[in-house]
Amino acid sequence: MTAHNIGFIVVCALLGSWFVASAVSQPGWRWNPLRSWDVLGLIPAWRMFTPRPDTEDYYVLYRDRLPDGCITPWSEAYPIPRRRWFHVFWNPDKHIRKLLSHVIRGFAIELDEAASKAPDSKPIASPMSGPYLAVLYAISNVPRLGGEATQFLILRHDAFAGSQPIPLIASSFHRL
């Protein structure tokens, strides 16, 4: 056996041990003795980049009031398109959807905190809050045909609970 082969075996053994240690010592497991020995922080804690992963989906719908007073049906803003091979390299709308997703989650947290402080009343979103204005801006920039005002609706859906989507907030109409 050559020195090259021994080095390869040692590297594979180290990486394999690191993988096993990472797999068996994830947060939330009852058996977690390796964490106390990990003084250098070499064992990762995968939480999908958050201490509490999201279990809910949010949908942003909008509708327009036309100049003749008719109101269009609800349409989803920035729906996720069918994936194409080139989306690996070029997918500019992904950033818009990602930003909108973060804003809406922050919005939902604000409304949930307001509801916990006053459980007897329905929380109302301020039309001057940052998240409200960010969603309104995103909705106002969706391509459309001739609306004079727009309204948005944010739905919350917990797919794991098997429930129907529930409205989180419905805005009033805003001029375009």
Secondary structure, DSSP 8 states (H G I E B T S, - for coil): --HHHHHHHHHHHHHHHHHHHHHHT-TT-S--THHHH-TT--S---STTSSS----EEEEEEEEE-TTS-B---EESS------GGGGT--THHHHHHHHHHHHHHHHHHHHHHHHHSTTS-----TTSHHHHHHHHHHHTS--SS-SEEEEEEEEE-TTTT---EEEEE---EE-
